[in-house]
Every structure is written in C-alpha cells, then in structure tokens.
Amino acid sequence: MRHFNITHTLAVAAMVVTAFFMSCGEDRQAGFSINGVWVLQEEETPAGYKYQYPDNGTKWLRIYDDSCYYACQMTIAPNGNVIYPAAMKGYTFIDKGHGNILYLQEDNTNPLTIVSDSMMIIQESGWRYTWRLYRGINEKRCKEIKRIVRIDMEREEGEALRYVFSDTEEELQSTNHALLYVLAVVIVAFMLFMNYAINLYRNKKRVEQELRRIEQERETLPEPVRQAMDNVADEFHKSDFYLSLRKRISNGERLKKADWDAIEQQFQSVYPRFTSTLLSLYTMSQVEYQVCLLLKLNATPSEIADVLCKDTSSISSIRSRLYKKVFGKKGSSKDWDKFVLSL
C-alpha cells in the first residue's frame, strides 16, 4: 500500500512537470514571430556534417517581412559593410500552435522547427539551416538592404553587383544632419532676435515721439488753460475724497478694488490724459500702475509700500525700472516720480 502511494505521487508529479514544460513551450511558440533579420548560424548536410558560421567576417542574412524574405551576403569591413544580394522569395508562415507549423517557400513546403524565440531551423532539400535572430542592423539599414536586394533581383541578368555601406559616410551624414539642425536653430534664433530688436527699436521711437508730444503740449499750453487745470487739481486736493483717501493711505490701509476704480474715475476728471499717457508709453503690470496712481496722489514710498504690502526697496526698484523701460536709460526712482507728477 505504501509502495502504491509513492508510485502514484511520482506519477502525478511527472504529469505536473510535463504539463508545465508543455505550457511553456506553447507560450514560447505563441510569441514567436518570423519577421525580422536572421543570420545563418549553422548548416548541416544530409550526411550529418555541420558547419558553424563565425560571428565576425561574412554573414548570410535573411530579412523577413509579412510575405517575402530578402537574402544577401554581408561582409564586415573595417569602415563599413559590403552587401551581395542573393535572393528575394515569397513565403507563407502559419503557426497553428502546438508545434504545428506550415512554412511554404514559394511552391516548396519546407519543415520549420522553432528552437526558441530567437532561433529556428529550416530544412531545404535535406539540409538543415539554423537561423538566429540578428539585432546588429538598425531599421534604416534594414530598409536599405531590402531596397537594393529588390532592385538587384529585378534587373536583367548581368555581372553580380556589390553594394558598400560606409559607416564613415553614414556618420558624416548624421553629422551633416546635426549641423543642419543646429544651423536651423541658429537661424530661427537669429530671426527671433532680429524681430525683437526691430520691435524694441520701433517701440523706443514711438515712446520718444510720445514724450516729445507731451513736452510740446506742456510748453504750448495757453496760460488760461494751464491755470484752469491747476485750479481743478487744487480743488481735488481739498476735496473730501482726496483728504479721506490720503488719511487711509497714511495709515497704511489696503485699498480695495472699488477704491482703485474710484481713483481712476476721479483722475479722468482731474488728470484726463494721465492713464492713457502712461499706458501708451509702457505696458504696466497692475502693481506698477498702482504705484503710479499712488505717486500722483502724493503718497511717499513708505506709504506706497504699506498700502501694497511691499518692501520700500521693492517700491524703489519698481520706480527706477519703470524709468529705464520708458526712457531707455538708467534713472533714479525720484526721476520717475518727477515724470509722473508732471503728467
């Protein structure tokens, strides 16, 4: 009884191991694809004589696609490869699973054995040829080889031709492509820079013309008009709106959107050209514009810093930067203050 149990256990284990290896073989075959580049690794004659092809030197290649393979001999040279076209033949490969494979090479049925995902054996006229998947050729070179084999097979009979692939030439072409790419980038960068420089020059001329217009308008303004504008500004500085606003600014109170809108509305009556002139000279950020509004309200740099929750140094930097942007030259923050108060 004990002997029967051991025998039974060994039989079950053998069946499990066999099923495991059979399933592995089925998975391996299911993932097999004949498409790709294959190199002849070994040939065996009907008499059993075997010849192993070396990894270096001359190689026999087959490049399989969906319905045709391209055969050639490739000799590895120091600076490139020499290709001798050999054949271009149609084939049919059907893997029915479980090792049942149909391989037709044109009109001939040749047995095919899958050794692994990267190795197969094809029998032709009693000879056994072992092919190994070859990864030493990139996709671009593979297409070139297929093209020259196709051209060579389609031409009329004549002297056998060979085709040389120069690695040096290919490297030179790659270098040329890289140089062309760099040159294109440089040209685009140069064009962008020139466009920026032209726009900068045009903007500078526009600002200069606008500043000259402002200065001429100020100089040619009739005295009665100048006096009337000064009276309007004086009345504004005595108004409840201005006095209340100045008190809030002095206390460092933050202003709301409604306050900023009210300031702009008052400026449209008191200083009608103030906002349009500023925005025509330079596209300001919200903070920069608010600094200018507070300057026009005679707020000190420390008061502006408190209202906008900035450091005094940041406010000074904004004012000097605005002067440089508008006038195209360095100036102090007080220079910008003087310009804003003159508008």
C-alpha positions as CSV (number, residue, x, y, z in Angstrom):
1,M,0.0,0.0,0.0
2,R,2.8,2.3,0.9
3,H,4.6,1.5,-2.4
4,F,1.5,2.3,-4.4
5,N,1.2,5.8,-2.8
6,I,4.8,6.7,-3.6
7,T,4.4,5.5,-7.2
8,H,1.2,7.4,-7.5
9,T,2.8,10.6,-6.1
10,L,5.7,10.3,-8.5
11,A,3.4,9.9,-11.5
12,V,1.3,12.9,-10.5
13,A,4.5,15.0,-10.1
14,A,5.8,13.9,-13.6
15,M,2.5,14.8,-15.1
16,V,2.6,18.3,-13.5
17,V,6.2,18.9,-14.6
18,T,5.3,17.7,-18.2
19,A,2.3,20.0,-18.3
20,F,4.4,22.9,-17.1
21,F,7.0,22.5,-19.8
22,M,4.4,21.9,-22.5
23,S,2.6,25.1,-21.4
24,C,5.9,27.0,-21.5
25,G,6.6,25.6,-25.0
26,E,3.1,26.7,-26.1
27,D,3.6,30.2,-24.7
28,R,7.0,30.4,-26.4
29,Q,5.7,29.4,-29.7
30,A,2.7,31.6,-29.4
31,G,5.0,34.6,-29.0
32,F,7.2,33.6,-32.0
33,S,7.5,35.9,-35.0
34,I,9.4,35.2,-38.1
35,N,9.5,38.8,-39.1
36,G,12.9,40.5,-38.6
37,V,16.6,39.9,-39.5
38,W,18.0,36.4,-39.2
39,V,21.6,35.4,-39.6
40,L,22.7,31.9,-40.6
41,Q,24.4,30.3,-37.6
42,E,24.9,26.7,-38.7
43,E,24.2,24.4,-41.6
44,E,24.1,20.6,-41.6
45,T,24.4,18.4,-44.7
46,P,22.2,15.3,-45.3
47,A,25.3,13.3,-44.3
48,G,25.4,14.9,-40.9
49,Y,28.3,17.2,-41.5
50,K,27.9,20.6,-39.6
51,Y,29.5,23.9,-40.3
52,Q,29.3,26.7,-37.8
53,Y,29.5,30.3,-39.1
54,P,31.7,32.6,-37.2
55,D,30.2,35.7,-35.5
56,N,32.6,38.0,-37.4
57,G,33.6,38.2,-41.1
58,T,31.0,37.1,-43.7
59,K,27.3,36.6,-42.7
60,W,24.4,35.2,-44.6
61,L,21.3,37.2,-43.8
62,R,17.6,36.9,-44.4
63,I,15.2,39.8,-43.7
64,Y,11.7,38.5,-43.3
65,D,8.6,40.7,-43.7
66,D,5.0,39.6,-43.9
67,S,5.1,37.8,-47.2
68,C,8.7,37.9,-48.5
69,Y,12.2,37.5,-47.4
70,Y,15.4,39.2,-48.8
71,A,18.6,37.2,-48.7
72,C,22.1,38.6,-49.0
73,Q,25.7,38.0,-48.0
74,M,27.2,40.7,-45.8
75,T,30.9,41.1,-45.4
76,I,32.0,43.2,-42.4
77,A,34.8,45.6,-43.5
78,P,36.8,47.9,-41.2
79,N,34.9,51.1,-42.2
80,G,31.6,49.6,-43.2
81,N,29.7,46.6,-44.7
82,V,29.6,45.1,-48.2
83,I,26.3,43.6,-49.3
84,Y,26.0,41.0,-52.1
85,P,22.3,40.5,-53.0
86,A,21.3,36.8,-53.2
87,A,17.6,36.2,-53.5
88,M,14.1,37.7,-52.9
89,K,11.4,35.0,-52.4
90,G,7.9,34.8,-51.2
91,Y,6.9,32.6,-48.3
92,T,3.9,31.7,-46.2
93,F,4.3,31.1,-42.5
94,I,1.4,29.8,-40.4
95,D,1.8,28.8,-36.8
96,K,-1.2,26.7,-35.9
97,G,0.1,26.2,-32.3
98,H,1.3,23.1,-30.6
99,G,4.2,22.9,-32.9
100,N,2.0,22.6,-36.0
101,I,3.7,25.0,-38.4
102,L,3.1,25.4,-42.1
103,Y,6.1,27.0,-43.9
104,L,5.9,27.4,-47.7
105,Q,8.8,28.8,-49.6
106,E,7.3,29.7,-52.9
107,D,6.0,26.4,-54.2
108,N,8.0,24.2,-51.8
109,T,7.0,23.0,-48.3
110,N,10.0,23.2,-46.0
111,P,9.8,21.8,-42.5
112,L,10.5,24.5,-39.8
113,T,11.3,24.0,-36.2
114,I,11.1,26.7,-33.6
115,V,14.1,26.2,-31.2
116,S,13.4,29.4,-29.2
117,D,12.0,32.9,-29.7
118,S,15.3,33.9,-31.4
119,M,16.3,30.6,-33.2
120,M,14.7,28.4,-35.8
121,I,15.7,25.5,-38.1
122,I,14.6,25.3,-41.7
123,Q,15.1,22.2,-43.8
124,E,15.7,22.6,-47.5
125,S,16.5,19.7,-49.8
126,G,17.7,17.6,-46.9
127,W,19.9,20.4,-45.5
128,R,19.2,21.8,-42.1
129,Y,19.9,25.5,-41.7
130,T,19.9,27.1,-38.2
131,W,19.0,30.8,-38.2
132,R,19.4,33.1,-35.3
133,L,17.6,36.4,-34.8
134,Y,20.2,39.2,-35.5
135,R,20.0,42.6,-33.9
136,G,23.1,44.1,-35.4
137,I,21.3,46.1,-38.1
138,N,19.1,49.1,-37.4
139,E,15.8,49.8,-39.0
140,K,17.2,52.3,-41.5
141,R,20.0,50.0,-42.8
142,C,17.5,47.1,-42.9
143,K,15.2,49.1,-45.3
144,E,18.2,50.0,-47.4
145,I,19.2,46.3,-47.8
146,K,15.7,45.3,-48.7
147,R,15.6,48.0,-51.4
148,I,18.9,47.1,-53.0
149,V,18.0,43.3,-53.0
150,R,14.7,44.2,-54.7
151,I,16.4,46.4,-57.3
152,D,19.1,43.8,-57.9
153,M,16.6,40.9,-58.4
154,E,14.5,43.0,-60.8
155,R,17.4,44.0,-63.1
156,E,18.3,41.9,-66.1
157,E,20.9,39.2,-65.8
158,G,24.5,40.5,-65.8
159,E,27.6,40.9,-63.6
160,A,26.9,40.4,-60.0
161,L,26.9,43.7,-58.1
162,R,28.0,44.5,-54.7
163,Y,26.9,47.4,-52.5
164,V,29.1,49.2,-50.0
165,F,27.6,50.7,-46.9
166,S,30.2,53.1,-45.5
167,D,30.0,53.7,-41.7
168,T,32.2,56.8,-42.2
169,E,29.8,58.2,-44.8
170,E,26.8,57.4,-42.6
171,E,28.5,59.1,-39.6
172,L,29.2,62.1,-41.9
173,Q,25.6,62.2,-43.0
174,S,24.5,62.1,-39.4
175,T,26.9,64.9,-38.6
176,N,25.6,66.9,-41.5
177,H,22.1,66.4,-40.3
178,A,23.1,67.5,-36.9
179,L,24.8,70.6,-38.3
180,L,21.8,71.4,-40.4
181,Y,19.6,71.1,-37.4
182,V,21.9,73.4,-35.4
183,L,22.1,75.8,-38.3
184,A,18.3,75.9,-38.5
185,V,18.1,76.6,-34.8
186,V,20.6,79.4,-35.0
187,I,18.8,80.9,-38.0
188,V,15.4,80.8,-36.1
189,A,17.1,82.2,-33.0
190,F,18.7,85.0,-35.1
191,M,15.4,85.8,-36.8
192,L,13.6,85.9,-33.4
193,F,16.4,88.2,-32.0
194,M,16.1,90.5,-35.1
195,N,12.4,90.6,-34.7
196,Y,12.8,91.5,-31.0
197,A,15.4,94.2,-31.8
198,I,13.2,95.7,-34.5
199,N,10.2,95.8,-32.3
200,L,12.4,97.3,-29.5
201,Y,13.7,100.0,-31.8
202,R,10.2,100.8,-33.1
203,N,8.8,100.9,-29.5
204,K,11.7,103.2,-28.5
205,K,11.0,105.6,-31.4
206,R,7.3,105.5,-30.5
207,V,8.0,106.4,-26.9
208,E,10.4,109.1,-27.9
209,Q,7.7,110.6,-30.1
210,E,5.1,110.4,-27.4
211,L,7.4,112.1,-24.9
212,R,8.2,114.9,-27.3
213,R,4.5,115.3,-27.9
214,I,3.8,115.5,-24.1
215,E,6.6,118.1,-23.7
216,Q,5.4,120.2,-26.7
217,E,1.9,120.1,-25.4
218,R,3.1,121.2,-22.0
219,E,5.1,124.1,-23.4
220,T,2.4,125.3,-25.8
221,L,-0.4,125.1,-23.4
222,P,-2.1,128.5,-23.1
223,E,-1.8,130.2,-19.7
224,P,-5.6,130.4,-19.0
225,V,-5.9,126.7,-19.7
226,R,-2.9,125.9,-17.5
227,Q,-4.4,128.0,-14.8
228,A,-7.7,126.3,-15.1
229,M,-6.1,122.8,-14.9
230,D,-4.2,123.9,-11.8
231,N,-7.4,125.2,-10.2
232,V,-9.1,121.8,-10.8
233,A,-6.1,120.0,-9.2
234,D,-6.2,122.3,-6.2
235,E,-9.9,121.7,-5.8
236,F,-9.3,117.9,-6.0
237,H,-6.6,118.1,-3.3
238,K,-9.1,119.9,-1.0
239,S,-12.0,117.5,-1.6
240,D,-13.3,115.1,1.0
241,F,-12.5,112.2,-1.3
242,Y,-8.8,113.1,-1.5
243,L,-8.5,114.0,2.2
244,S,-10.2,110.8,3.3
245,L,-8.1,108.7,0.9
246,R,-4.9,110.3,2.0
247,K,-5.7,109.6,5.6
248,R,-6.3,105.9,4.8
249,I,-3.1,105.8,2.8
250,S,-1.1,107.4,5.6
251,N,-2.5,104.8,8.0
252,G,-1.2,102.0,5.6
253,E,-4.7,100.7,4.9
254,R,-5.0,98.4,2.0
255,L,-7.2,99.6,-0.8
256,K,-10.0,97.5,-2.3
257,K,-10.9,97.2,-6.0
258,A,-13.7,99.7,-5.5
259,D,-11.2,102.2,-4.2
260,W,-8.9,101.8,-7.2
261,D,-11.9,102.2,-9.5
262,A,-12.9,105.4,-7.7
263,I,-9.3,106.8,-8.0
264,E,-9.3,106.2,-11.8
265,Q,-12.7,107.8,-12.1
266,Q,-11.5,110.9,-10.3
267,F,-8.4,111.1,-12.4
268,Q,-10.5,111.1,-15.6
269,S,-11.8,114.5,-14.5
270,V,-8.7,115.9,-12.8
271,Y,-5.9,114.4,-15.0
272,P,-7.7,113.2,-18.2
273,R,-4.5,112.3,-20.0
274,F,-2.8,110.6,-17.1
275,T,-3.8,107.0,-17.6
276,S,-3.8,107.0,-21.4
277,T,-0.3,108.6,-21.4
278,L,1.2,106.1,-19.0
279,L,-0.3,103.0,-20.8
280,S,0.8,104.3,-24.2
281,L,4.4,104.5,-23.0
282,Y,4.7,101.1,-21.5
283,T,2.5,98.0,-20.8
284,M,2.5,98.0,-17.0
285,S,1.6,95.3,-14.5
286,Q,-1.2,96.0,-12.0
287,V,1.3,96.7,-9.2
288,E,3.3,99.1,-11.4
289,Y,0.2,101.0,-12.4
290,Q,-1.0,101.2,-8.8
291,V,2.4,102.6,-7.8
292,C,2.0,105.4,-10.3
293,L,-1.5,106.2,-9.1
294,L,-0.3,106.5,-5.5
295,L,2.6,108.7,-6.6
296,K,0.1,111.0,-8.3
297,L,-1.7,111.2,-5.0
298,N,1.5,112.4,-3.4
299,A,2.0,109.2,-1.4
300,T,5.5,108.7,0.0
301,P,7.5,105.5,-0.9
302,S,7.0,104.1,2.6
303,E,3.2,104.7,2.4
304,I,3.0,103.0,-1.0
305,A,4.9,100.1,0.4
306,D,2.4,99.8,3.3
307,V,-0.6,100.0,1.0
308,L,0.7,97.4,-1.4
309,C,2.3,95.2,1.2
310,K,5.7,95.5,-0.3
311,D,9.2,96.4,1.0
312,T,10.3,100.0,0.5
313,S,13.2,98.7,-1.6
314,S,10.8,96.9,-3.9
315,I,8.9,100.1,-4.5
316,S,12.1,101.9,-5.3
317,S,13.1,99.2,-7.7
318,I,9.8,99.4,-9.5
319,R,10.1,103.1,-10.0
320,S,13.6,103.1,-11.3
321,R,12.8,100.1,-13.5
322,L,9.8,102.0,-15.0
323,Y,12.1,105.0,-15.8
324,K,14.6,102.7,-17.6
325,K,11.8,100.9,-19.6
326,V,10.2,104.2,-20.7
327,F,13.2,106.4,-21.3
328,G,15.6,103.7,-22.4
329,K,18.3,104.8,-19.9
330,K,19.1,104.5,-16.3
331,G,17.5,106.8,-13.8
332,S,16.7,107.1,-10.2
333,S,13.3,106.4,-8.6
334,K,12.9,110.1,-8.0
335,D,13.4,110.8,-11.7
336,W,10.3,108.6,-12.3
337,D,8.4,110.4,-9.5
338,K,9.1,113.7,-11.2
339,F,7.9,112.4,-14.5
340,V,4.6,111.0,-13.1
341,L,3.9,114.2,-11.2
342,S,4.4,116.2,-14.4
343,L,1.6,114.4,-16.2
